Amino acid sequence: MNKEKLFNEIKDLSIINSFSKHEQLVQGIINSLNHKLITKGDMLPSVNEMMRETGFAKETIGKAYKDLINRGILESKNRMGYFVSTDDTEQHLKVCLLIYAFDTFQETFYQNFRNHLGDNIQVDVYFHHNNFNVFESIINSNKGQYGLYVIAPIESKEAKDVLEQLPKEKLLIVDRYVKLKGEYSYIVQEFEKASYNAFLELAPRIKEFSEFVFFFKPSSAEPSEVLTSFKRFIKEFNINGVVKNSYEAGSIAPDKVYFTIHNLELWEMLKDTKVKGLKVGRDLGILSHNDDNVKEIIFDGITTFSIDFAHMGRLAAEFVLSLKPIKQVMENKLIRRNSL
């Protein structure tokens, strides 16, 4: 092993401003492996020697070595030092996946993402539930611990500031678009135009009912663009529309169209139609956002507008495998079924 070339490989990464010293050290050792400067069985410089050559703090070097041990790239032999345990750095790539929650459509995304990656990549899944404190805590505690970060963001300035701390070349934004500084990759959906087009196509059917009810919670994970489209639609088409914060159990009534983004509200409404003996698609209409297999089957089918979450998952996996930058806005499509 040529220690001088190893140290140079680490120092060369100092030009990447977004790298922390921890990331610089970890990536420098990985690059040295990929460039065959060090190989399996080689003993790395001691912590003290690495401190002298790089100027990094003891804690930084210890944390980097521990990270590489956790990835299976290094091993620590008692009182002897740190040794390279493999020449294969690719199979130890760790991906941090941070999403809202494990709803059915997000499970579809995850399963296709996970399956398309294959067995050689580790994916750790975290949920922020649109809670900024949770979002911030997860990212801050995992900075520098992963090779790539795939994140469904929260729409707030504070959340953007947290995301700005991650290296852009290691970041993929999914589901919701947020504008960050610099170049970064994203696979997201567009809400305002897509929802308006869905309402537009359904307009003749919606007009057959006396009221169009949209359940929308302000300051929630629900996209505000859909609310904007709803208000524009009912105004332009002179439709009796109303926005309510949430569905009240037992309040389902005939001659109305109900639109919800939340699956829990949808299940509650469907249960109430059954209890009251109402026929979905005849006595009342129902529209839902985000499609999944269940909505295709229950009550002879629920009308939705949605992107293809399976395809989004596969696209995200291709980014992880290739590291080829991507900027894609996926198209929401109306899927008409019996409910409306």
Stockholm file with secondary structure:
# STOCKHOLM 1.0

chainA/1-340         MNKEKLFNEIKDLSIINSFSKHEQLVQGIINSLNHKLITKGDMLPSVNEMMRETGFAKETIGKAYKDLINRGILESKNRMGYFVSTDDTEQHLKVCLLIYAFDTFQETFYQNFRNHLGDNIQVDVYFHHNNFNVFESIINSNKGQYGLYVIAPIESKEAKDVLEQLPKEKLLIVDRYVKLKGEYSYIVQEFEKASYNAFLELAPRIKEFSEFVFFFKPSSAEPSEVLTSFKRFIKEFNINGVVKNSYEAGSIAPDKVYFTIHNLELWEMLKDTKVKGLKVGRDLGILSHNDDNVKEIIFDGITTFSIDFAHMGRLAAEFVLSLKPIKQVMENKLIRRNSL
#=GR chainA/1-340 SS CCHHHHHHHHHHGGGCTTCCHHHHHHHHHHHHHHTTSSCTTCBCCCHHHHHHHHCCCHHHHHHHHHHHHHTTSEEEETTTEEEECCSCCGGGCEEEEEESCCCHHHHHHHHHHHHHHCTTSEEEEEECTTCHHHHHHHHHHHTTSCSEEEECCCSSHHHHHHHTTSCGGGEEEEESCCCCSSCCEEEEECCHHHHHHHHHHHHHHHTTSSEEEEECCTTSSSCHHHHHHHHHHHHHTTCCEEEESSCCTTCCCSSEEEEESCHHHHHHHHHHHHHTTCCBTTTBEEEEESCCHHHHHGGGCCEEEECCHHHHHHHHHHHHHHCCCCEEEECCEEECCTTC
#=GC SS_cons         CCHHHHHHHHHHGGGCTTCCHHHHHHHHHHHHHHTTSSCTTCBCCCHHHHHHHHCCCHHHHHHHHHHHHHTTSEEEETTTEEEECCSCCGGGCEEEEEESCCCHHHHHHHHHHHHHHCTTSEEEEEECTTCHHHHHHHHHHHTTSCSEEEECCCSSHHHHHHHTTSCGGGEEEEESCCCCSSCCEEEEECCHHHHHHHHHHHHHHHTTSSEEEEECCTTSSSCHHHHHHHHHHHHHTTCCEEEESSCCTTCCCSSEEEEESCHHHHHHHHHHHHHTTCCBTTTBEEEEESCCHHHHHGGGCCEEEECCHHHHHHHHHHHHHHCCCCEEEECCEEECCTTC
//
